[in-house]
Amino acid sequence: MLKKVVMIAGSAMLFSQMAFADVSGDWNFAVEIPGAGSGNAGVVMQQAADGSITGKYSGQLGNSDFTGKADGNAFEFTLASQMGAIKYAGELQADGTLKGTLNLGDMGQGNFTATKK
């Protein structure tokens, strides 16, 4: 009996470590694009239990709804803009911030840091 309890407890601990970090919230993204400058964007994300993400972007690239996904502490989403598709990929940090990169296609790449509003 004790062996079963230990196995169940161990399985529960393993599952909780594999759970998705929740990136839901109202975020301020500070973006730096080498050679092009910097700017800020407001991003609101809602993450479902299965790791899928929906959200809204509002910034220098316009206003856009987007979808994405999370896996562990990592997340990504792609939004449509006047410049084409822009992919954000990052990780939730231990201090509660988000850090990662954005891919602007032919326009280059950049980095971002985000804090909750």
C-alpha positions in Angstrom: 0.0 0.0 0.0 2.8 2.4 0.9 4.5 1.7 -2.4 1.3 2.7 -4.3 1.0 6.0 -2.3 4.6 6.8 -3.1 4.1 6.1 -6.8 1.0 8.2 -6.9 2.7 11.1 -5.1 5.7 10.8 -7.4 3.5 10.8 -10.5 1.7 13.9 -9.3 5.0 15.7 -8.7 6.2 14.8 -12.1 3.0 16.0 -13.8 3.1 19.3 -11.9 6.6 20.0 -13.1 5.5 19.3 -16.7 2.5 21.7 -16.4 2.5 24.9 -18.4 3.7 28.1 -16.9 0.8 30.6 -17.3 1.6 33.7 -19.4 -1.9 35.1 -19.1 -2.1 38.8 -18.4 -1.8 42.3 -19.6 1.9 42.9 -20.5 4.1 45.8 -21.6 6.6 44.5 -24.2 9.8 46.6 -24.6 11.2 45.7 -28.0 14.7 46.3 -29.3 15.5 45.8 -33.0 19.2 46.2 -33.9 19.6 48.9 -36.5 15.9 49.9 -36.4 15.4 51.2 -32.9 13.1 50.3 -30.0 9.5 50.6 -29.0 6.8 49.4 -26.7 3.7 47.4 -27.3 0.8 46.3 -25.1 0.0 42.6 -25.3 -2.9 40.9 -23.6 -2.6 37.1 -23.4 -5.0 34.4 -22.2 -3.6 30.9 -21.8 -5.9 27.8 -21.7 -5.2 24.6 -19.7 -3.9 22.9 -22.9 -1.2 25.5 -23.4 -3.0 27.3 -26.3 -2.8 31.1 -26.2 -5.1 33.8 -27.6 -4.4 37.5 -27.4 -4.4 41.0 -28.6 -1.4 43.1 -29.7 -1.4 46.9 -29.7 1.7 48.9 -30.7 3.7 50.4 -33.5 2.8 47.6 -35.8 -0.9 48.3 -35.4 -3.6 46.3 -33.6 -3.9 42.6 -34.1 -5.4 39.5 -32.6 -3.1 36.4 -32.4 -2.9 32.8 -31.4 0.0 30.8 -30.1 1.0 28.1 -27.7 3.0 27.5 -24.5 5.1 24.5 -23.5 6.6 24.5 -20.1 8.0 28.0 -19.5 8.4 28.6 -23.3 5.7 30.3 -25.4 5.3 31.6 -28.9 2.7 33.5 -30.9 2.4 35.0 -34.4 0.6 38.1 -35.4 -0.3 39.6 -38.7 0.9 43.2 -39.4 1.2 45.6 -42.3 4.8 44.3 -42.5 3.7 40.6 -42.7 3.7 37.8 -40.1 5.7 38.5 -36.9 6.7 35.7 -34.6 7.4 36.2 -30.9 9.0 33.4 -29.0 10.2 33.6 -25.4 10.2 32.2 -21.9 8.6 33.1 -18.6 11.5 34.0 -16.2 11.7 33.1 -12.5 11.2 36.8 -11.7 7.8 36.8 -13.5 9.0 38.7 -16.6 9.0 37.4 -20.2 12.2 37.5 -22.4 12.7 36.3 -25.9 13.0 37.2 -29.6 10.8 38.3 -32.4 11.2 37.5 -36.1 10.2 40.1 -38.6 10.9 38.0 -41.6 12.9 39.9 -44.2 13.0 42.9 -41.9 15.2 41.2 -39.3 15.1 40.0 -35.8 14.9 41.7 -32.4 14.7 41.0 -28.6 12.0 41.8 -26.1 11.5 41.9 -22.4 8.0 42.1 -21.0 6.6 43.0 -17.6 3.0 42.8 -16.3 1.1 46.0 -16.1 
